[in-house]
């Protein structure tokens, strides 16, 4: 958590990111929009722009000593630190605690990817509970972010359940905690901003839909713009104070404009015709549910206020649609978000234009009749994307590489890997299955009964004389939880000439795409190694971007000899490096081959030797035999599976569900 830094890079000095800056400003004007998701490649000033936003946000008046930053003029009646008396509006020194208010800069609260649910929502104050016998609530990051900015870098790497918590709080403006004997609700209205690099994996469509606005950021290819970017950054690094001073006037002007727009939002009129235009545009893009319509309406109102207008016009609707609709058009889990500008213009031209003279006393008076969060129930997410959990395969998928629905499968034994959605594992989230000692000041949810049992035998020796327990740091026990883990699924695919028949490769790709869809849903990491000709190639290093794996698979070339040994050795090297980078993620090697090895001397013998090395390392493996059923079968893939200690499957006998089941079961080995 931090306040604005006096010499941070100015928001108005950011070059070539007009759409990004507009989205952030609109979210600051109307937090009910639901936050901003910024998608872009590395090095495109995503984080710089977000951190600079706090400089232009107006300062906030807070009740002195309130951990939840209550507004002294309108204190929240349910504030856990309340009740608060309303501050005097005539106090001369509005910045002093004596007047019932303190003025502080807007906060930027950064949520790290590895944060726990306790850190985000808050939790029981363990020491007070045990030592004083009282139930005290320790606020989390949501409380700290109230009336400020909550920033999540690499939001696509954040656990799904934490993303849900953040988006629920952003939509409702409140956070509710019901756990460990604590029952607390507190205000949590903030501007939520998430940044992500799509190369590292996408958010699920259901989570994408929960963000109000989205912006795709790419570096300009115009040399003149790139020169301006370099000039600005180098100038700032050479003389931060002088650079910031040059933009002081522009910063103040922008901050004042945001304050005026905030005050004007409640007076903006959203006519029936404007509402109809928004509805027609959203319907033309075939979006799910009603969230797109509501967000577009709120954004159009904010844009009108930003432009100094009191009536929503077509330009406001156009600007809102460009920001609110791109991430809501995905019809398939592997579709990339995006918006066809020509289609948008066509939809606007074909829609009903806003009325020129609205009736201020009619149903579309000030505020536009757009319900704020909490006034009406938030629409539920649309239908689950194809391949949703618990769904059965639909239709015949043979001969197609399109994703299809898969069943939810589980395993019987638990690992200890990274939190995910595949195998049972000991993770930071899930049901309590035991307790363990805390290491140092390690954070985590306490195991209250275990802590009491640990401290109880020493109460007499510690001189306890009153209520409560005398608890020391080494008494604290943390809960051991069983949840689900994600895995690294590495595909090692024979792309040689023996696999080059069109029908066979279609079947192979269908099986792999089936498993990739399952990996997408379970939040696995995937990789792709191919071997053909004289060598093996890492077509895709381990990544969370399953979409990238699908694209690489679609353009997979075939032909040449079969360097099977080289493929296995390359896969072994990829797994070795992955284990160093992410030691908690258990790997699974899926070898897709007909077992033939035709490159180099003693090709098959060398392949069996490489297989033995993988088996010695304990790598869980599934061998999918692609040798044709008709004619003479050599059975080489089965021999290779024996050397690997792997599960052996014949491609002709592997339905999509069976392959996914086999992979899931092997992850427990």
PEHUMO-V697922 format. One record per pair of residues at least 4 apart in sequence whose C-alpha atoms are under 8 Angstrom apart, sorted by the first residue. I is the first residue (numbers start at 1). GAP is how many residues later the second one is. Records with the same first field share a line. If there is no record, write none. Layout:
I = GAP + GAP
//
This chain:
1 = 106 + 107 + 108 + 109 + 143
2 = 105 + 106 + 107
3 = 51 + 102 + 103 + 104 + 105
4 = 4 + 47 + 48 + 50 + 51 + 101 + 102 + 103 + 104
5 = 50
6 = 49
7 = 233 + 234 + 237
8 = 44 + 232 + 236
9 = 4 + 39 + 43 + 227 + 231 + 235
10 = 4 + 42 + 45 + 234 + 237 + 241
11 = 38 + 41 + 42 + 44 + 45 + 240
12 = 235 + 238 + 239
13 = 219 + 234
14 = 31 + 35 + 215
15 = 210 + 213 + 214
16 = 204 + 209 + 213
17 = 4 + 200
18 = 4
19 = 4 + 196
20 = 4 + 18 + 195 + 197
21 = 4 + 28
22 = 4
23 = 4 + 13 + 190 + 191 + 192 + 300
24 = 4 + 12 + 26 + 29
25 = 4 + 233
26 = 4 + 273 + 276 + 277 + 280
27 = 4 + 5 + 6 + 7 + 8 + 9 + 164
28 = 29 + 163 + 230
29 = 229 + 230 + 232 + 233 + 236 + 273 + 277
30 = 232 + 235 + 268 + 269 + 272
31 = 4 + 139 + 158 + 159 + 160
32 = 138 + 139 + 266 + 340 + 341
33 = 179 + 180 + 262 + 265 + 266
34 = 133 + 136 + 137 + 157 + 158 + 176 + 177 + 178 + 179 + 261
35 = 135 + 156 + 157 + 158 + 176 + 177 + 178
36 = 156 + 157 + 158 + 175 + 176 + 177 + 178 + 179
37 = 156 + 157 + 158 + 159 + 174 + 175 + 176 + 177 + 178
38 = 8 + 155 + 156 + 157 + 158 + 176 + 177 + 178 + 179
39 = 156 + 157 + 158 + 159 + 175 + 176 + 177 + 178
40 = 4 + 6 + 155 + 156 + 157 + 158 + 176 + 177 + 178
41 = 156 + 157 + 158 + 176 + 177
42 = 155
44 = 173 + 174 + 175
45 = 4
46 = 4 + 149 + 171
47 = 4 + 106 + 148
48 = 4
49 = 4
50 = 4 + 101 + 143
51 = 57
52 = 4
53 = 4
54 = 52 + 53 + 54 + 95
55 = 51 + 196
56 = 195 + 196 + 198 + 199
57 = 49 + 198 + 201
58 = 47 + 48 + 197 + 201
59 = 44 + 45 + 46 + 47
60 = 11 + 43 + 44 + 45 + 46 + 87
61 = 10 + 11 + 40 + 41 + 42 + 43
62 = 4 + 7 + 8 + 9 + 10 + 39 + 40 + 41 + 42
63 = 6 + 7 + 8 + 9 + 12 + 21 + 37 + 38 + 39
64 = 33 + 36 + 37 + 38
66 = 4 + 15 + 16
67 = 14 + 72 + 76 + 77
68 = 11 + 13 + 75 + 76 + 78 + 118 + 119
69 = 74 + 75 + 77 + 78
70 = 4 + 5 + 6 + 9
71 = 4 + 5
72 = 12 + 13 + 14 + 15 + 28 + 29
73 = 13 + 14 + 15 + 16
74 = 12
75 = 4 + 8 + 9 + 10 + 11
76 = 6 + 7 + 8 + 111
77 = 5 + 6 + 7
78 = 4 + 5 + 107 + 108
79 = 4 + 106 + 107 + 108
80 = 104 + 105 + 106
85 = 15
86 = 14
87 = 12 + 13 + 14
88 = 11 + 12
91 = 8
93 = 6
94 = 5 + 6 + 7 + 8 + 9
95 = 4 + 6 + 7 + 8
96 = 4 + 5 + 6
97 = 4 + 5
106 = 41 + 42 + 43
107 = 38 + 40 + 41 + 42
108 = 37 + 40 + 41 + 42 + 43
109 = 32 + 35 + 36 + 39 + 40 + 41 + 42
110 = 40 + 41 + 42 + 43
111 = 4 + 9 + 30 + 39 + 40 + 41 + 42
112 = 40 + 41
113 = 39 + 40 + 41 + 42 + 44 + 45 + 46
114 = 44
115 = 4 + 5
116 = 4 + 312 + 328
117 = 4 + 5 + 45
118 = 4 + 5 + 22 + 326 + 327
119 = 4 + 21 + 22
120 = 20 + 21 + 22 + 42
121 = 18 + 19 + 20 + 21 + 22 + 54 + 55 + 56
122 = 15 + 16 + 17 + 18 + 19 + 55
123 = 14 + 15 + 16 + 17 + 54 + 56 + 57 + 59 + 322
124 = 5 + 11 + 12 + 13 + 14 + 55 + 56 + 57 + 58
125 = 4 + 10 + 11 + 12 + 13
126 = 4 + 320
127 = 4 + 5 + 344
128 = 4 + 5 + 6 + 7 + 8
129 = 4 + 5 + 6 + 7 + 339
130 = 4 + 322 + 338 + 339 + 340 + 341
131 = 336 + 337 + 338 + 339 + 340
132 = 335 + 336 + 337
133 = 334 + 335 + 336
135 = 46 + 47
136 = 46
137 = 45 + 47
139 = 4 + 5
140 = 4
141 = 4
142 = 4 + 8 + 24 + 27 + 33 + 46
143 = 43 + 44 + 45
145 = 4 + 5 + 43 + 44 + 45
146 = 41 + 42 + 43 + 44
147 = 41 + 42 + 43 + 44
148 = 41 + 42 + 43
149 = 41 + 42 + 43 + 44
150 = 40 + 41 + 42 + 43
151 = 41 + 42 + 43
152 = 40 + 41 + 42 + 43
153 = 41 + 42 + 43
154 = 4 + 40 + 41 + 42 + 43
155 = 8 + 39 + 40 + 41
156 = 40 + 41 + 44 + 45 + 46 + 47
157 = 43 + 44
158 = 4 + 5
159 = 4 + 260 + 261
160 = 4
161 = 4
162 = 4
163 = 4 + 44
164 = 4 + 43
165 = 4
166 = 4
167 = 4 + 43 + 44
168 = 4
169 = 4 + 5 + 6 + 19 + 20
170 = 4 + 18 + 19 + 20 + 21 + 22
171 = 202 + 203 + 207
172 = 201 + 202
173 = 14 + 15 + 16 + 17 + 200 + 201
174 = 11 + 12 + 13 + 14 + 15
175 = 10 + 11 + 12 + 13
176 = 7 + 8 + 9 + 10
177 = 5 + 6 + 7 + 8
178 = 4 + 5 + 6
179 = 4
196 = 4
197 = 4
198 = 4 + 347
199 = 344 + 345 + 346 + 349
200 = 343 + 344 + 345
201 = 342 + 343 + 344 + 345 + 346
202 = 342 + 343 + 345
203 = 4 + 5
204 = 4 + 129 + 317
205 = 4 + 122 + 123 + 125 + 128 + 180
206 = 4 + 175 + 176 + 178
207 = 4
208 = 119 + 120
209 = 82 + 83 + 118 + 119 + 172
212 = 83 + 112
213 = 82 + 110 + 111 + 112
214 = 109 + 110 + 112 + 113
215 = 108
220 = 5 + 6
221 = 4 + 5
222 = 4
223 = 4
224 = 4
225 = 4
226 = 4
227 = 4
228 = 4
229 = 4
230 = 4
231 = 4
232 = 4
233 = 4
234 = 4
235 = 4 + 5 + 8
236 = 4 + 5 + 6 + 7 + 8
239 = 4
240 = 4
241 = 4
242 = 4
243 = 4
244 = 4
247 = 4
248 = 4
249 = 4
250 = 4
251 = 4
252 = 4
253 = 4
254 = 4
255 = 4
256 = 4
257 = 4 + 49
258 = 4 + 48
259 = 4
260 = 4
261 = 4 + 41 + 44 + 45 + 46 + 47
262 = 4 + 43
264 = 4 + 41 + 44 + 46
265 = 36 + 37 + 40 + 102
266 = 100 + 101
267 = 43 + 99 + 100
268 = 33 + 36 + 37 + 41 + 42 + 43 + 44 + 97 + 98 + 99 + 100
269 = 32 + 41 + 42 + 43 + 89 + 91 + 95 + 96 + 97 + 98 + 99
270 = 4 + 5 + 27 + 31 + 41 + 42 + 94 + 95 + 96 + 97 + 98 + 99
271 = 4 + 40 + 41 + 83 + 84 + 87 + 93 + 94 + 97
272 = 4 + 82 + 83 + 92
273 = 4 + 79 + 80 + 81 + 82
274 = 4 + 38 + 39 + 40 + 43 + 78 + 79 + 80 + 81
275 = 4 + 22
276 = 4 + 75 + 76
277 = 4 + 71 + 74 + 75 + 76 + 77
278 = 4 + 15 + 18 + 19 + 39
279 = 4 + 14
280 = 4 + 67 + 71 + 72
281 = 4 + 63 + 66 + 67 + 70
282 = 4 + 5 + 10 + 11 + 43
283 = 4
284 = 63
285 = 44
286 = 43
287 = 5 + 41 + 42
288 = 4 + 40 + 93 + 94 + 95
289 = 90 + 91 + 92 + 93
290 = 4 + 89
291 = 4 + 87 + 88
292 = 4 + 32 + 33 + 36
293 = 4
294 = 4 + 76
295 = 4 + 29
296 = 4 + 21 + 24 + 25 + 28 + 29
297 = 4 + 20 + 23 + 73
298 = 4 + 72
299 = 4 + 17 + 21 + 25
300 = 4 + 12 + 16 + 17 + 19 + 20
301 = 4 + 11 + 15 + 66 + 67
302 = 4
303 = 4 + 13 + 16 + 17
304 = 4 + 5 + 6 + 7 + 8 + 9 + 12
305 = 4 + 5
312 = 4 + 5 + 42
313 = 4 + 41
314 = 4 + 39 + 40
315 = 4
316 = 4
317 = 4
318 = 4 + 30
319 = 4
320 = 4
321 = 4 + 23
322 = 4 + 17 + 22
324 = 4
325 = 4 + 14
326 = 11 + 12 + 13
327 = 10 + 11 + 12
328 = 9
329 = 8 + 9 + 10
330 = 5 + 6 + 7
331 = 4 + 54
332 = 53 + 54
333 = 52 + 53 + 54 + 184 + 187
334 = 212 + 213 + 216
335 = 212
339 = 4 + 5
340 = 4
341 = 4
342 = 4
343 = 4
344 = 4
345 = 4
346 = 4
347 = 4
348 = 4
358 = 4 + 6
359 = 5 + 6
360 = 4 + 5 + 6
361 = 4
363 = 6
364 = 4 + 5
365 = 4
371 = 4 + 5
372 = 4
373 = 4 + 5
374 = 4
384 = 4
386 = 17 + 18 + 19
387 = 4 + 16 + 17 + 18 + 19 + 130 + 131 + 134
388 = 17 + 18 + 133
389 = 16 + 17 + 18 + 19 + 132
390 = 16 + 17 + 18
391 = 14 + 15 + 16 + 17
392 = 13 + 14 + 15
393 = 11 + 12 + 13 + 14 + 263 + 264
394 = 10 + 11
397 = 4 + 5 + 7 + 113
398 = 108 + 109 + 112
399 = 104 + 107 + 108 + 111
400 = 106 + 107 + 109 + 110
401 = 105 + 108 + 109 + 112
402 = 108 + 111
403 = 110 + 111 + 114
404 = 110 + 113
406 = 108 + 112 + 250 + 251
407 = 250
409 = 251 + 252 + 255
410 = 12 + 13 + 14 + 254 + 255
411 = 12 + 13 + 253 + 254 + 257
412 = 12 + 256
413 = 11 + 12 + 255
414 = 9 + 10 + 11 + 12 + 68 + 254
415 = 8 + 9 + 10 + 11 + 70 + 253
416 = 9 + 10 + 11 + 69 + 168
417 = 8 + 9 + 10 + 68 + 69 + 70 + 167 + 168 + 169
418 = 9 + 67 + 68 + 69 + 166 + 167
419 = 6 + 8 + 9 + 10 + 64 + 65 + 66 + 67
420 = 63 + 64 + 65 + 66 + 67 + 102 + 103 + 104
421 = 63 + 64 + 65 + 100 + 101 + 102 + 103
422 = 62 + 63 + 64 + 65 + 100 + 101 + 102 + 242
423 = 61 + 62 + 63 + 241 + 244 + 245
424 = 58 + 59 + 60 + 61
425 = 57 + 58 + 59 + 60
426 = 54 + 55 + 56 + 57 + 58 + 59
427 = 53 + 54 + 55 + 56 + 57 + 58
428 = 52 + 53 + 54 + 55
429 = 52 + 53 + 54
430 = 51 + 52 + 53 + 54
431 = 50 + 51 + 52
432 = 47 + 48 + 49 + 50
433 = 46 + 47 + 48 + 49
434 = 45 + 46 + 47
435 = 12 + 15 + 42 + 43 + 44 + 45
436 = 41 + 42 + 43 + 44
437 = 37 + 38 + 39 + 40 + 41
438 = 4 + 36 + 38 + 39 + 40
444 = 34 + 35
445 = 33 + 34
446 = 5 + 30 + 31 + 32 + 33
447 = 4 + 29 + 30 + 31 + 32
448 = 4 + 29
449 = 4
450 = 4 + 26 + 27 + 28
451 = 4 + 24 + 25 + 26
452 = 4 + 17 + 23
453 = 4
454 = 21 + 22 + 23
455 = 4 + 14 + 15 + 16 + 17 + 20
456 = 13
458 = 4
459 = 4 + 5 + 10 + 11
460 = 4
462 = 8
464 = 5 + 6
471 = 4 + 5
472 = 4
486 = 36 + 37 + 38 + 39 + 99 + 100
487 = 37 + 38 + 98 + 99 + 100 + 101 + 180
488 = 36 + 37 + 38 + 39 + 54 + 97 + 98 + 99 + 100
489 = 30 + 35 + 36 + 37 + 38 + 98 + 99 + 100 + 101
490 = 36 + 37 + 38 + 39 + 52 + 81 + 97 + 98 + 99 + 100
491 = 35 + 36 + 37 + 38 + 98 + 99 + 100 + 101
492 = 36 + 37 + 38 + 39 + 75 + 76 + 79 + 97 + 98 + 99 + 100
493 = 35 + 36 + 37 + 38 + 98 + 99 + 100
494 = 5 + 36 + 37 + 38 + 68 + 70 + 98 + 99 + 100
495 = 4 + 5 + 35 + 36 + 37 + 61 + 62 + 63 + 64 + 67
496 = 4 + 35 + 36 + 37 + 62 + 63 + 64 + 65 + 66
497 = 4 + 35 + 61 + 62 + 63 + 64 + 65
498 = 61 + 63 + 64
499 = 5 + 6 + 59 + 60 + 95 + 127
500 = 4 + 5 + 58 + 59
501 = 4
502 = 4
503 = 4
504 = 4 + 122
505 = 4
506 = 4
507 = 4 + 144
508 = 4 + 84 + 118 + 143
509 = 4 + 44 + 45
510 = 4
511 = 4 + 143 + 144 + 145 + 148
512 = 4
513 = 4 + 37
514 = 4 + 142 + 146
515 = 4 + 141 + 144 + 145
516 = 4 + 10 + 30 + 33 + 34
517 = 4 + 29
518 = 4 + 142
519 = 4 + 5 + 6 + 7 + 27
520 = 4 + 26
523 = 21
524 = 20
525 = 17 + 18 + 19 + 20 + 21
526 = 15 + 16 + 17 + 18 + 19 + 20 + 23
527 = 12 + 13 + 14 + 15 + 16 + 22
528 = 10 + 11 + 12 + 13 + 14 + 21
529 = 7 + 8 + 9 + 10 + 11 + 38 + 41 + 42
530 = 6 + 7 + 8 + 9 + 37
531 = 4 + 5 + 6 + 31 + 32 + 33 + 35 + 36
532 = 4 + 26 + 27 + 28 + 29 + 30 + 31
533 = 26 + 27 + 28 + 29 + 30 + 66
534 = 26 + 27 + 28 + 29 + 65
535 = 28 + 31 + 32
536 = 27 + 30 + 31 + 34
537 = 30 + 33
538 = 32
539 = 13
540 = 9 + 12
541 = 33
542 = 36
545 = 4
546 = 4
547 = 4
548 = 4
549 = 4
550 = 4
551 = 4
552 = 4
561 = 36 + 37 + 38
562 = 34 + 35 + 36 + 37
563 = 4 + 34 + 35 + 36 + 37 + 40
564 = 4 + 31 + 32 + 33 + 34 + 35 + 39 + 40 + 43
565 = 4 + 32 + 38 + 39 + 41 + 42 + 43 + 45
566 = 4 + 41
567 = 4
568 = 4 + 39 + 42 + 43
569 = 4 + 41
570 = 4
571 = 4 + 18
572 = 4 + 42
573 = 4
574 = 4
575 = 4 + 12
576 = 4
577 = 4
578 = 4 + 5
579 = 4 + 5 + 6
586 = 81
587 = 32 + 33 + 80
588 = 31 + 32 + 33 + 34 + 75 + 78 + 79
589 = 30 + 31 + 32 + 33
590 = 31 + 32 + 33 + 34
591 = 30 + 31 + 32 + 33
592 = 31 + 32 + 33 + 34
593 = 30 + 31 + 32 + 33 + 34 + 44
594 = 30 + 31 + 32 + 33 + 42 + 43
595 = 30 + 32 + 40 + 41 + 42 + 43 + 45
596 = 8 + 40 + 41
597 = 6 + 7 + 10
598 = 5 + 6
599 = 4
602 = 4
603 = 4
604 = 4
605 = 4
606 = 4
607 = 4 + 33
608 = 4 + 32 + 35
609 = 4
610 = 4
611 = 4 + 29 + 32 + 33
612 = 4 + 31 + 32
613 = 4
614 = 4 + 5 + 30
615 = 4 + 5 + 28 + 29 + 30
620 = 26 + 46 + 47 + 49
621 = 23 + 24 + 25 + 26 + 45
622 = 19 + 24 + 25 + 26 + 27 + 40 + 41 + 44
623 = 14 + 15 + 18 + 23 + 24 + 25 + 26
624 = 13 + 24 + 25 + 26 + 27
625 = 12 + 13 + 23 + 24 + 25 + 26
626 = 24 + 25 + 26
627 = 6
628 = 5
629 = 4 + 23
635 = 4
636 = 4
637 = 4
638 = 4 + 10
639 = 4
640 = 4
641 = 4 + 5 + 6 + 7
642 = 4
647 = 15 + 19
649 = 4 + 5
650 = 4
654 = 4 + 5
655 = 4
656 = 4
657 = 4
658 = 4
659 = 4
660 = 4
661 = 4
662 = 4
663 = 4
664 = 4
665 = 4
//
